[in-house]
Amino acid sequence: MEPAQGKKLLDRAGDLLLAAGFERAAAVQYVDWMRQYILHHGKRHPEEMGMAEVRQYLGSSQFRPPGGPERRGEAERAI
């Protein structure tokens, strides 16, 4: 694995998920949810947001998880 230095936040998140043993497909999905969340909030940095913003995104019409709404909890944990 290449050094994390210089990598963007979401690339580092993906690397960490893979290093933690997540399957590639799950890591890609989690990073995609993170990306959508950040874009939904006008590209604000995640450190500036909290659970209120996570729940606001997950309750919005923009959140359309593959597999249906029962994956909302999984998306909340990913974000």
Buried (B, 14 or more C-beta within 10 A) or exposed (E): EEEEEEEEBBEBBBBEBBEEEBEEEBBBBBBBBBEBBBEBBEEEEBEEBEEEBBEBBBEEEEBEBEEEEEBBEBBBEBB
